[in-house]
């Protein structure tokens, strides 16, 4: 900021000094001109005039103007330096805060005074610091969550392999199947993480096309029927006729697959899951309602967060990775829609999302 401070100070000093110098020269020339004119007129009119007086008067007047100009220039320099310092001081502080942020001190904040453009810049810098701190916290949280999710299956695999290698266990099909299940959980977790990374990428884009929502939903219900029948859960579909909207068919399929999988996972045998499609003005509403175990009201605000499980006692086999609903929320928002969830413990859960008909 030293260069900026010098440029502002020099500019202010140059402008003020230039104005004073030009004014001084103009005043001296005009004074000399009028005094000369007065002397000529006095001689022409035979008026008595004292040359010594005229000369001393002109010198006194010129000296007074010069001293005034010098004092004005000094004052302009002092004021310019003060103004330049006041202007650059917030910028210097912001630079210092930015440098500390670059070194990892994300709690650094700049002091903001007034309501001018510099104050707006200070607010923007503080907002940037808050967002960076939030992202850093999310990164640390996600790293810890991923490590936690990977630790259990890896520890299980390690113990199984050690027992087999040391001859404590026989490598029976059942024990090998247990190892295979742990590997599958790891594979699904990595797949979910890849999906989440993809939808959170700045370059993530959807391929919108007009689709018959009822047809798309019916297709995914048909693809899931076998899994529902195997568990003994009835899957129902309610529609309002043909409802069209601009969606990305592939990403919409991910939304439905996650919601149907969750509903099946937490609905006991003999229960049912109902999918409904309705029109609400310029929005299309799709809901998935189950008669499963439900979620406590205090837990509902957190179900869309990464790795969150409403029931901490559920393992990864019954409770999933905890990323599915996070992906669903990101995909719904990418479509320009909204999603909400309602549930009652031991009575069931309803997940409802709204998508605009046009993009």
Backbone torsions as a table, in degrees:
resi	resn	phi	psi	omega
1	UNK	NA	-8.6	-179.6
2	UNK	-62.3	-39.7	178.6
3	UNK	-63.8	-42.0	178.5
4	UNK	-65.0	-42.1	178.6
5	UNK	-60.0	-44.8	-179.9
6	UNK	-64.7	-41.4	-178.9
7	UNK	-64.7	-43.1	179.1
8	UNK	-64.9	-44.6	-179.5
9	UNK	-62.5	-46.3	179.8
10	UNK	-62.7	-40.5	179.4
11	UNK	-62.9	-46.0	180.0
12	UNK	-64.7	-44.4	179.7
13	UNK	-63.8	-43.4	-179.8
14	UNK	-62.0	-44.2	-179.8
15	UNK	-64.2	-49.9	-177.9
16	UNK	-64.7	-45.1	-179.5
17	UNK	-65.9	-40.1	178.4
18	UNK	-60.8	-43.9	178.5
19	UNK	-62.1	-43.6	-179.8
20	UNK	-65.9	-43.1	-179.3
21	UNK	-64.1	-45.4	179.4
22	UNK	-62.5	-42.5	179.3
23	UNK	-63.6	-41.1	-179.3
24	UNK	-63.9	-49.5	-179.7
25	UNK	-60.3	-43.2	179.4
26	UNK	-62.5	-43.2	-179.5
27	UNK	-64.4	-42.6	-179.8
28	UNK	-63.7	-44.9	-179.8
29	UNK	-64.0	-42.6	179.6
30	UNK	-66.4	-39.5	178.6
31	UNK	-64.1	-46.3	179.1
32	UNK	-61.9	-40.5	-179.6
33	UNK	-62.6	-47.0	-176.8
34	UNK	-71.1	-34.1	175.8
35	UNK	-66.8	-40.7	176.3
36	UNK	-63.2	-41.7	178.8
37	UNK	-63.1	-38.3	178.5
38	UNK	-64.7	-41.5	179.5
39	UNK	-64.2	-42.2	178.4
40	UNK	-64.4	-41.5	179.7
41	UNK	-66.5	-35.8	178.3
42	UNK	-65.8	-40.3	179.1
43	UNK	-67.2	-40.5	-179.7
44	UNK	-66.1	-31.1	-177.3
45	UNK	-98.2	10.9	179.4
46	UNK	56.0	34.5	177.4
47	UNK	-87.9	141.6	179.5
48	UNK	-74.2	130.4	179.4
49	UNK	-143.3	137.6	-179.4
50	UNK	-95.0	111.7	-178.6
51	UNK	-60.4	-37.9	-179.5
52	UNK	-61.9	-39.6	179.3
53	UNK	-65.1	-43.6	-179.5
54	UNK	-62.2	-41.6	-179.2
55	UNK	-66.0	-47.2	179.1
56	UNK	-63.5	-37.4	179.6
57	UNK	-64.7	-42.0	180.0
58	UNK	-66.0	-42.7	179.3
59	UNK	-63.2	-42.3	179.6
60	UNK	-63.0	-41.3	-179.1
61	UNK	-66.8	-43.3	-179.6
62	UNK	-65.9	-43.3	179.5
63	UNK	-62.8	-40.3	179.2
64	UNK	-61.8	-42.9	179.8
65	UNK	-65.5	-41.7	-179.7
66	UNK	-64.2	-44.8	178.1
67	UNK	-62.9	-38.7	177.4
68	UNK	-63.2	-41.1	179.1
69	UNK	-65.1	-42.8	179.6
70	UNK	-62.3	-44.7	178.1
71	UNK	-62.6	-39.8	178.8
72	UNK	-64.0	-39.4	179.6
73	UNK	-66.2	-44.0	177.7
74	UNK	-60.9	-43.8	178.8
75	UNK	-63.4	-39.2	178.4
76	UNK	-63.0	-39.5	179.0
77	UNK	-63.1	-46.5	-179.3
78	UNK	-62.7	-47.0	-178.8
79	UNK	-65.0	-40.1	-179.6
80	UNK	-63.4	-43.1	177.9
81	UNK	-62.5	-39.8	179.2
82	UNK	-65.5	-46.5	-179.6
83	UNK	-63.3	-43.8	179.9
84	UNK	-61.4	-38.7	179.5
85	UNK	-67.0	-41.2	179.4
86	UNK	-64.6	-35.9	-179.1
87	UNK	-72.6	-42.3	-174.0
88	UNK	-85.2	-18.2	-178.2
89	UNK	-57.0	-47.8	177.4
90	UNK	-62.3	-36.6	179.7
91	UNK	-66.5	-38.9	177.4
92	UNK	-63.4	-41.8	178.8
93	UNK	-65.0	-41.3	178.7
94	UNK	-63.4	-39.1	177.6
95	UNK	-63.1	-40.7	178.5
96	UNK	-63.0	-42.2	178.5
97	UNK	-64.3	-43.2	179.7
98	UNK	-61.9	-39.8	178.5
99	UNK	-65.7	-40.1	177.9
100	UNK	-66.4	-37.9	177.0
101	UNK	-62.6	-40.4	179.3
102	UNK	-63.3	-27.2	179.0
103	UNK	-87.5	0.1	176.8
104	UNK	106.6	-1.8	179.3
105	UNK	-85.6	75.5	-174.1
106	UNK	-76.2	-5.0	176.2
107	UNK	-87.5	-3.6	-180.0
108	UNK	-67.3	139.4	178.5
109	UNK	-136.7	150.1	177.4
110	UNK	-96.7	145.8	177.9
111	UNK	-78.1	133.9	-176.9
112	UNK	-116.5	127.2	177.6
113	UNK	-128.7	141.2	176.6
114	UNK	82.2	-171.8	-177.8
115	UNK	-134.4	31.1	-179.2
116	UNK	-95.2	-169.2	-177.8
117	UNK	-64.0	-35.9	177.8
118	UNK	-64.8	-38.3	176.9
119	UNK	-64.6	-40.3	177.0
120	UNK	-61.8	-40.7	177.2
121	UNK	-62.9	-40.4	178.1
122	UNK	-63.7	-43.1	177.3
123	UNK	-61.7	-41.0	179.7
124	UNK	-63.6	-40.6	179.1
125	UNK	-65.5	-41.5	178.2
126	UNK	-65.2	-38.9	178.2
127	UNK	-64.5	-40.9	176.9
128	UNK	-60.2	-42.4	179.3
129	UNK	-62.6	-40.8	179.3
130	UNK	-63.5	-42.9	-179.7
131	UNK	-66.9	-40.6	177.5
132	UNK	-63.4	-40.0	178.4
133	UNK	-64.7	-41.8	178.5
134	UNK	-62.7	-45.3	179.9
135	UNK	-64.1	-37.1	178.4
136	UNK	-65.7	-40.3	177.4
137	UNK	-65.5	-41.1	177.8
138	UNK	-63.9	-39.1	179.4
139	UNK	-63.1	-45.6	179.5
140	UNK	-64.5	-40.7	179.6
141	UNK	-63.7	-43.6	-178.9
142	UNK	-66.7	-39.8	177.8
143	UNK	-61.0	-43.7	178.9
144	UNK	-65.1	-40.5	-180.0
145	UNK	-65.3	-43.6	179.6
146	UNK	-62.6	-44.1	178.5
147	UNK	-60.5	-40.8	179.6
148	UNK	-64.9	-42.7	-178.7
149	UNK	-67.0	-34.8	-178.5
150	UNK	-79.8	-27.9	-172.2
151	UNK	-62.3	-44.7	-174.6
152	UNK	-64.8	-53.6	179.3
153	UNK	-63.6	-35.6	178.8
154	UNK	-66.4	-40.6	178.1
155	UNK	-64.0	-39.3	178.2
156	UNK	-64.1	-46.5	178.4
157	UNK	-60.6	-43.1	-179.0
158	UNK	-60.9	-46.2	-178.6
159	UNK	-65.4	-39.8	178.9
160	UNK	-63.9	-45.8	-177.7
161	UNK	-65.2	-40.6	178.8
162	UNK	-62.7	-41.7	-179.0
163	UNK	-65.0	-38.9	-180.0
164	UNK	-70.7	-43.6	-179.4
165	UNK	-63.2	-40.0	-177.6
166	UNK	-81.9	-2.1	177.7
167	UNK	82.3	7.7	178.4
168	UNK	-69.5	-38.0	178.9
169	UNK	-115.5	148.6	169.7
170	UNK	-86.5	139.3	179.6
171	UNK	-74.6	68.0	-179.0
172	UNK	-75.1	159.3	178.2
173	UNK	-56.3	-37.2	-179.4
174	UNK	-64.5	-42.8	-179.7
175	UNK	-70.9	-37.4	175.7
176	UNK	-65.7	-34.8	177.1
177	UNK	-64.9	-37.5	177.6
178	UNK	-62.5	-42.1	176.9
179	UNK	-64.1	-40.2	179.4
180	UNK	-61.8	-39.3	178.7
181	UNK	-63.4	-39.8	178.3
182	UNK	-65.4	-39.1	177.4
183	UNK	-64.1	-39.7	178.2
184	UNK	-63.9	-38.4	177.5
185	UNK	-63.7	-40.1	176.5
186	UNK	-63.5	-41.0	-179.3
187	UNK	-64.1	-44.1	179.2
188	UNK	-65.6	-38.2	178.5
189	UNK	-63.0	-45.2	178.7
190	UNK	-62.8	-39.7	177.9
191	UNK	-62.7	-42.8	177.8
192	UNK	-63.3	-41.0	178.8
193	UNK	-64.2	-38.8	177.7
194	UNK	-63.8	-42.3	177.6
195	UNK	-62.3	-44.7	-179.0
196	UNK	-63.4	-42.2	177.5
197	UNK	-62.1	-38.5	-179.3
198	UNK	-65.9	-47.1	-176.4
199	UNK	-72.2	-21.5	178.4
200	UNK	-91.3	-3.0	180.0
201	UNK	-70.4	141.3	177.2
202	UNK	-61.6	-22.9	-178.3
203	UNK	-91.1	4.2	-178.5
204	UNK	-69.7	125.8	-179.9
205	UNK	-135.2	153.0	178.7
206	UNK	-105.3	151.0	177.6
207	UNK	-103.8	91.4	-173.9
208	UNK	-78.2	134.8	172.1
209	UNK	-145.6	151.9	177.9
210	UNK	-73.5	124.8	-177.4
211	UNK	-130.7	154.4	171.8
212	UNK	-82.5	106.0	-173.9
213	UNK	-60.6	-41.1	179.7
214	UNK	-59.4	-42.6	-179.7
215	UNK	-63.9	-43.0	-179.2
216	UNK	-65.8	-45.4	-179.8
217	UNK	-64.0	-42.8	179.7
218	UNK	-60.9	-37.0	178.1
219	UNK	-61.7	-44.6	-178.8
220	UNK	-72.0	-31.2	175.3
221	UNK	-65.5	-42.5	178.3
222	UNK	-62.2	-38.4	179.8
223	UNK	-68.8	-23.4	-177.0
224	UNK	-97.4	-8.3	-173.1
225	UNK	-58.5	-39.5	-176.6
226	UNK	-61.0	-43.7	179.9
227	UNK	-65.4	-37.8	179.9
228	UNK	-68.0	-42.3	179.9
229	UNK	-65.2	-36.8	-179.7
230	UNK	-61.8	-37.0	-179.2
231	UNK	-87.0	-14.9	-178.9
232	UNK	85.8	29.3	178.0
233	UNK	-111.1	131.7	-178.5
234	UNK	-84.5	133.2	179.6
235	UNK	-112.3	118.0	-176.0
236	UNK	-113.4	155.5	-179.7
237	UNK	-134.1	127.9	176.6
238	UNK	-120.7	131.1	179.0
239	UNK	-136.4	173.0	-179.8
240	UNK	-116.4	33.2	-174.1
241	UNK	86.7	-158.1	-178.0
242	UNK	-77.8	122.0	176.8
243	UNK	-123.1	122.8	-177.5
244	UNK	-110.1	147.1	176.5
245	UNK	-158.7	159.0	176.3
246	UNK	-87.6	113.6	-178.2
247	UNK	-138.7	166.8	167.4
248	UNK	-93.5	109.4	-172.1
249	UNK	-57.6	-42.3	-178.4
250	UNK	-64.2	-48.0	-178.6
251	UNK	-69.4	-35.2	175.5
252	UNK	-62.0	-36.9	177.0
253	UNK	-63.6	-37.0	176.3
254	UNK	-62.6	-40.3	178.6
255	UNK	-60.2	-50.7	-177.8
256	UNK	-64.3	-41.8	-178.5
257	UNK	-61.5	-43.0	179.4
258	UNK	-65.5	-44.5	-177.5
259	UNK	-67.6	-41.4	178.6
260	UNK	-67.2	-38.7	178.4
261	UNK	-62.8	-44.1	178.7
262	UNK	-63.0	-44.3	-178.7
263	UNK	-61.3	-42.8	179.0
264	UNK	-65.8	-40.5	-175.7
265	UNK	-60.5	-37.5	-172.7
266	UNK	-109.2	13.5	175.6
267	UNK	-108.1	122.7	-177.9
268	UNK	-72.8	166.2	178.0
269	UNK	-57.5	136.7	-177.9
270	UNK	93.7	-10.9	178.4
271	UNK	-84.0	-175.0	178.7
272	UNK	-144.7	155.6	177.9
273	UNK	-125.2	130.3	-177.5
274	UNK	-118.6	127.5	176.1
275	UNK	-108.3	130.2	-178.1
276	UNK	-129.3	141.2	176.4
277	UNK	-124.1	123.9	-179.8
278	UNK	-136.5	158.6	174.5
279	UNK	-100.5	135.2	176.9
280	UNK	-133.4	86.1	-177.6
281	UNK	67.5	-122.2	179.1
282	UNK	-92.7	13.7	-179.6
283	UNK	-120.1	152.2	172.6
284	UNK	-109.0	129.3	-178.3
285	UNK	-108.9	125.6	175.9
286	UNK	-119.9	125.9	-179.5
287	UNK	-125.5	146.0	175.9
288	UNK	-125.4	114.4	-175.7
289	UNK	-117.7	129.9	178.1
290	UNK	-121.6	166.7	176.8
291	UNK	-110.5	41.6	-174.9
292	UNK	-87.1	-153.9	-172.4
293	UNK	-75.1	-19.1	178.2
294	UNK	75.5	175.4	-177.3
295	UNK	-133.3	140.8	175.8
296	UNK	-61.4	145.6	-178.2
297	UNK	-58.9	-36.9	-177.6
298	UNK	-70.4	-16.0	-179.0
299	UNK	-91.5	-15.0	-171.5
300	UNK	-62.6	-31.7	-177.2
301	UNK	-69.2	-13.4	-173.4
302	UNK	-112.3	-2.0	-170.7
303	UNK	-67.5	-20.2	-179.8
304	UNK	-91.3	1.5	178.9
305	UNK	-82.2	153.4	-179.5
306	UNK	-59.5	137.1	172.9
307	UNK	61.1	15.8	-178.4
308	UNK	-85.7	134.7	173.2
309	UNK	-124.7	127.7	-178.9
310	UNK	-63.5	-38.0	178.9
311	UNK	-107.0	106.5	-176.5
312	UNK	-66.9	-16.8	-179.0
313	UNK	-78.3	-14.9	179.3
314	UNK	-71.8	137.0	176.1
315	UNK	-85.1	-177.5	-176.1
316	UNK	-72.0	-20.2	179.0
317	UNK	-75.7	-42.5	-179.1
318	UNK	-90.7	-26.3	-175.5
319	UNK	-102.6	-6.9	179.0
320	UNK	74.7	-173.5	-176.9
321	UNK	-83.2	-16.8	-177.8
322	UNK	83.0	15.1	-179.3
323	UNK	-110.4	-19.0	-173.7
324	UNK	-53.6	-51.1	-178.5
325	UNK	-69.7	-28.3	175.0
326	UNK	-63.7	-44.2	177.8
327	UNK	-63.6	-42.8	178.8
328	UNK	-57.7	-47.5	-178.8
329	UNK	-61.6	-43.1	179.5
330	UNK	-62.7	-41.3	-178.7
331	UNK	-69.8	-38.6	177.6
332	UNK	-63.7	-44.2	179.1
333	UNK	-65.7	-34.6	176.9
334	UNK	-64.7	-27.9	175.4
335	UNK	-80.6	-2.3	-177.4
336	UNK	82.2	20.0	-177.0
337	UNK	-109.3	-173.3	179.0
338	UNK	-132.4	156.2	179.9
339	UNK	-138.0	144.6	177.8
340	UNK	-145.9	159.2	-176.7
341	UNK	-134.2	139.6	176.2
342	UNK	-131.8	143.4	-176.3
343	UNK	-158.6	155.0	172.6
344	UNK	-131.9	135.1	-177.8
345	UNK	-57.8	129.7	177.6
346	UNK	65.9	11.3	179.0
347	UNK	-120.8	-22.7	178.0
348	UNK	129.4	174.0	-175.3
349	UNK	-135.3	144.5	174.6
350	UNK	-125.3	122.8	173.0
351	UNK	-108.4	124.9	-175.3
352	UNK	-129.0	127.5	176.9
353	UNK	-128.7	147.0	-177.8
354	UNK	-116.5	132.5	178.2
355	UNK	-122.5	140.1	176.3
356	UNK	-70.1	147.0	-179.2
357	UNK	-67.6	-33.0	-179.1
358	UNK	-126.4	153.7	-178.5
359	UNK	-109.5	NA	NA
